[in-house]
């Protein structure tokens, strides 16, 4: 959850970053979206899906051998 919190705080603190992210997602530039997410400083790369309307990130606890924990963050463009 700390990684998701860090990501959301970074997005909320940078209009430039969120604009770049939205622009790349709306152009279906998957690798650019992932790279922009990596620039936030998070150490866990979430599963990334996006639509023209928003961003869907799934954080998973991969340190555990069982499939126990997921955190899903949905962000809509405004």
C-alpha positions as CSV (number, residue, x, y, z in Angstrom):
1,X,0.0,0.0,0.0
2,X,2.9,2.3,0.6
3,X,3.9,2.1,-3.0
4,X,0.4,2.9,-4.2
5,X,0.3,5.8,-1.8
6,X,3.7,7.1,-3.1
7,X,2.5,6.9,-6.7
8,X,-0.8,8.7,-6.0
9,X,1.0,11.4,-4.0
10,X,3.4,11.9,-6.9
11,X,0.6,12.1,-9.4
12,X,-1.4,14.6,-7.3
13,X,1.8,16.8,-6.8
14,X,2.7,17.0,-10.5
15,X,0.2,18.3,-13.1
16,X,3.0,17.9,-15.7
17,X,3.5,14.2,-14.9
18,X,-0.2,13.4,-14.9
19,X,-0.7,15.3,-18.2
20,X,2.2,13.3,-19.8
21,X,0.7,10.1,-18.4
22,X,-2.7,10.8,-19.7
23,X,-1.4,11.9,-23.1
24,X,0.7,8.7,-23.5
25,X,-2.2,6.5,-22.3
26,X,-4.7,8.1,-24.7
27,X,-2.2,7.4,-27.6
28,X,-1.8,3.7,-26.4
29,X,1.9,4.2,-25.7
30,X,2.2,1.4,-23.1
31,X,5.9,1.5,-22.7
32,X,5.9,5.2,-22.2
33,X,3.1,4.9,-19.6
34,X,5.1,2.3,-17.7
35,X,8.3,4.5,-17.9
36,X,6.4,7.5,-16.5
37,X,5.2,5.3,-13.6
38,X,8.7,4.2,-12.9
39,X,9.9,7.8,-12.6
40,X,7.7,8.2,-9.6
41,X,10.2,6.2,-7.5
42,X,8.0,3.2,-6.7
43,X,9.9,-0.1,-6.4
44,X,7.0,-2.3,-7.3
45,X,5.8,-2.1,-10.9
46,X,2.0,-2.5,-11.0
47,X,0.1,-4.2,-13.7
48,X,-1.0,-1.3,-15.9
49,X,-4.1,-1.1,-18.1
50,X,-5.6,2.1,-19.5
51,X,-8.4,3.4,-21.6
52,X,-9.0,6.8,-23.1
53,X,-11.0,7.5,-19.9
54,X,-8.5,6.5,-17.2
55,X,-5.8,4.3,-15.7
56,X,-6.1,1.0,-13.9
57,X,-3.2,-0.1,-11.7
58,X,-3.0,-3.4,-9.9
59,X,-0.4,-3.8,-7.2
60,X,0.3,-7.4,-6.1
61,X,2.3,-8.9,-3.2
62,X,4.7,-11.1,-5.1
63,X,6.8,-11.8,-2.0
64,X,4.2,-14.4,-0.9
65,X,3.8,-17.7,-2.6
66,X,0.1,-17.6,-2.4
67,X,-2.1,-15.2,-4.3
68,X,-3.3,-13.3,-1.2
69,X,-3.1,-9.5,-1.7
70,X,-4.0,-7.1,-4.5
71,X,-4.6,-3.4,-4.4
72,X,-6.4,-1.8,-7.4
73,X,-6.1,1.9,-8.1
74,X,-8.4,3.4,-10.7
75,X,-7.7,6.9,-11.8
76,X,-10.1,8.8,-14.2
77,X,-8.9,11.6,-16.3
78,X,-10.6,14.9,-15.6
